[in-house]
Amino acid sequence: MSAALPTSGREWHLVARPHGWPKAEDFALREAPVAAPREGRVLVRNLHFSVDPYMRGRMNDVKSYTPPFRLDHPMDGGAVGEVIASNAEGIAVGDHVLHGLGWREYAEVPAEHAVKVDASIAPLSAYLGVLGMTGLTAYAGLFEVASFKEGDAVFVSGAAGAVGSQVGQMARIKGASRVIGSAGSDEKVRLLVEEYGFDAAFNYHDGPVAEQLHAAAPDGIDVYFDNVGGEHLEAAISSLNVHGRVTVCGMIAQYNATEPTPGPRNLALVIGKRLRIQGMLVSDHAALQPQFVQDVAGWLASGELKYRETFVEGIENGFDAFLGLLRGENTGKMIVSLA
């Protein structure tokens, strides 16, 4: 055990279910006691935690693939930190671990839910993004769900985000004939083409998505990786070639809607084109983890795969970071840093 443990730490609680866009009064930053870890557990000082679009869905009290956040309890999510006390075999004080109890300064984590990570291979924050859940989402969604093959033309929405930017680069590395991305600012569009190697990209604020996509991919697309939904999905269905595949990873355009959003008006095209549209959850693809880490570590080392992170400093800015994520203020992975 370690000496002089902290007696308390701050954590973010959900105190009301947001209606539409989350508001500051829906959340509270509260002080909570910190104690030595119980048998089989470790106490972690969090250094970074992740804010992700899926967390907006967990703020609603609805039945879903993951339980909703409980009111007046700490929220959770991916985090990486340093073990400051251990009551578990195989994890020592000073080890760095990845775990699921973010949104707080200190976390008491069951040892079986703490994964040791190596800060010498990559910065610790990378285990929340490019080497973590978002990276695996991109990898599994492209290669397993969308059945990507060399020569495919690939379109990615939300392409400057943590998942989308990896999808496009992985497709390029594996021999896509063309990679197209959409993003919400001219700066992000430049990043996609100049840094990430997309063949074409467009700002979806500049005009109808269908027109811009057709101009960027006049010969159509074979794979659409959907992070946005709405108008983007309708446009992709129009541009998909026969036997095209869609991975539906997220629909961020609809997360804060208070009215039902209309579905694509051109769904009948799915029949003639024999399209496959499949939703995905990264938790279904854990078996790919060893291959994913091996491939991505290699691409990072060779410089073929690049990534960006947007850091917000201080736990007190956790809500602002989450709201910024929903507004698209991040480039790449959005991370709250407590280091």
N, C-alpha and C positions, 0 to 999 in steps of 0.2 A: 504494500500500500504506500501511497505517497503522503508526505506531511503537508500541513497547512492548506487543506482544501478550502475552496470558497464556500461561504455559508449560503449565498443566494446568487441568482442570475436572472436575467430578463428573458421573457418569452412572449411571442405573439399569440393572442387568443382571438378567435372569431366570436363576436358578441351578438351579432344579428345577421340574418340571412340577407345578402344583398339582393335588391330588385333592380335589374338592369346593371348599370356600371357600379362596381363596388365604391363605397364612400368611406372616408376616414372613420366615421362614427360606427361603422360595422366591425371595427377592429380595436383591440386594446393591447398595449405593451405593458405587461405586468411583471412584477418581481415574484420569484418563486424560490422556495428553499432548495438548497443543494446538499445532498448527503453522500456519504461513502457508498460505493456500489455494493449491492447485495450479491449473494452467491451466484457465480456464473455470469456476472455482468461486469461492465467496465464503465468508468466515468470519462466522458470525452469533452474536452473544451473545443467547441466548434470553431473552425477557422474560416470556413466558407459554407453558405447554404444556397440551394438552388430555388429560384422561383420559375414556375412553368405554367403554360396555358391550361393544362389539365386541372390545375388547382382551382380554377374558376368554377368548374363543374362540381367539385367537391364542396363548394360553399352552399350549394343548393341541397335542400333536404329531399332528395329524390333517390329512388333505387337505381343503382348504376353498377358498373363493373368494379368500382372501388367505393368503400363506405364514405358517406359525407363527413366533413369535419364536424366534430361535436361543438356545440356552443359552450363558451366559457371553459374550454380546454385548449392546450397548446395545439397549434396546427403542426403538420409534419410534412416531410419532403426530403429530398436528397441533401446530404451534408457530408463534409469531410473535416476531420479534426484530429487533435492529438490526445492520446490517452493520458490522463493525469492521475488515475487510480485504477487498479485492476484487481478483481476478485475472480479471475477466470484463467484457466489453463491456456497457454499458447498466445496470450496477448499481454504485452508488457507495457509498463509506463514508458512513454516516449514513442511508442508505435503510432503510426498514422493509420486511421481507418475511415472507410466509407460506410455510411449507414443511412437510415431513413428518418431520423429525428431532427430535422432542421427547424427553422423558425425560432431558435432559442440559442442562448449562449452556452449552456451546459446540458449534456444529455447522458442519462444512464441507459446504456444499451445492452441488451442480451448479447453475449459473445457470439452466438450463432448468427446474429444479424449484423455483425461488424466484420467488414472485409478489409484485411490489411492491404494498404497500397504503398507503392514505392515512390517516394519523392525524387529519387535519382533518375527515374525513367522519364517522368513528365512532371510539370508543376501540379501541385495537389488539386488545384481548381479544374484541371483537365479531366479528372476522374468524375466530375459532375457533368461533363459535356462530351468532348470528342472521344474520350476513352470510357465514357459512362453510359447512362441510360439514353441520352440523346443520340450518341454515336451509334449505339446498338439499334436504336429505332431506325435510323437512316439505313444501316447495313441490312437489317432484316427486312425492312419494308421494300427496299429496292431489289435485293437478290432473291429473297424467299417469297415474299407476298406478290411482288410484281413480276417475278420470274424473268428478270432482266437478262438479256443475252447480247453479245457483241453485235454492233450494228444497229441497235435500237436507237430511235430518236426519243429523247426524254424531256418532259416539261415538268418543272417544279414550281409550285406556288409558295409564297413565304420563303423565297429562296435565299434570302440573306440571314434568316434565322438560324438557330443552332442546329436544327435537323436538316432544313432545306439546303443549307450551304454544303453540308456533308454529302447529301444525296447527289447533288450535281457533280461534285468532284469525284465521288466514287464511280459514277456512271462514266465520266470522262476517262478515269484511270483504266476502267475495264472495257474501253473500246466503243463507247456510244458513237453513233454517226453524227449526232447533234444534241447539244444540251442547251435548253432554253429555261430562263428563270424569270419570275415576276417579283417585284419588290415595290415598296411604297415611297421611295425617294430616288432622285437622280444620283445621289451619292452612293446608295446601295446598288443601283444598277451598274455604276462604274466599277464598284468593288467586285461584283459577280463576274464581269468580263475581264477586268484587268488583273485581278489578284487570284480569283478562283478558277479562271479558265473556261467559263461558260462561253458557248459560241454566240449567244444572243441573250439579251435581257431587256425588259421594258418596265416602265413605271405604270402601274395599273391605274393611277390617277390621271394619266394623260389621254385616256379615251377608252372605248369599249374593249374589254379584255379579248373578246372573240376576234376583233379586227387586228389587234396588236399581235395576238398569238398566230393568226394566219399569216401575217406579214413576216414573222420571225421563223415560222416553220411551214413554208408553202407546200412542202411534200407531206405534211401531216406529222403526227407523233405516234409512237408505239406504246409509250408508258407515260402516265401522269401520276405524279406524287402529290397528293392533295393535303395541304396544311390549312386551307382557307375555306373551302366550300363555296356555296353561293354562286355568284357570276362566274368564278373561275372554273368550277366543276362543269357548268353548262358549256362554257367555251371549250374546255378540254374534250367533252363528248363530241362536239362538232368537229374537232381537229383530229380525233383518234382514227387511226387506220383500222382495217379489218383485223380482228383478233387482238385489239389493243387491250391493255391492262391498266387498271386504276388502283392504287393503294390509297385508301382514305385513312389518313393518319390524324388529321385534326380539321376543325371547322371554325377557326378563330373568328371569322366574320360573323358568326352567329352566337357566340358565347354570352354576349350581354344583351341579346335581343329579348324584348318583353312580349313580343307577338310571335306566333309561328312564322317561320321564314318559308317562302315558296320554294318548292323543289325545282330542279332543272326542268325546263319546258320541253326539252328535246330527248327525253328518256327513251322514246320509241326507237331512236337510232341504235340503242343497245342491241336490238334484235338483229337488224340487218348486218351490223358490223361485228356481231358475235363478241361483244365486249365483256370483259370480266371486271367487276367492281367489287373490291374486297376491303372491308375494314380491318384495322390491325391494332393490337395492343402488344407492346414490347414484352410484357410478361409471358406471352406465349412462346417466346423465341430464346429462352435462356440457354438452350442447348447450343446455340451459335456462339456463345460468349468466348470460348477459347479461340476459335477460328477468327472471330472479330478482333480480339485483342492482338493476335499475331499479325493479321493483315494491316490493321490500322497503325500499330506501332512501327511496322516496316514503312508504311507510306509517310508517316510523320518523320521518321529518321531520314528518308530519302528526299524529303521536301516536296513530294508529290501532293501531299494533303496539307492544306493550311486551315487554320481556324482563328476565329476572333472571339473575344470575350468582352462583355460590358460589365464593369464592376461598379457596384454602389457600396460605398463604405459606411459601416456602422449599422448595428441591429435596429437602431431607432428609425432608419430609413427603409426598413423591410417592406412596409406597405407601399411606399412611393416606388420602390423597385418593381413590385408586382404590377402596379397600375401602369408604370412606364412600359413594361413588357406587353400588356394588353393594347397599349397605344402604338406599339411598334418602335419605341424609342431605343431599343437595343439593336446592336449588330452582333450576330452570333449569340452565344450563351449569356443569359442574364444571371449574374451571381451577386449575392450580398456577402461582402467580405467583413469578417470580424477580426482579421489577423492584426 
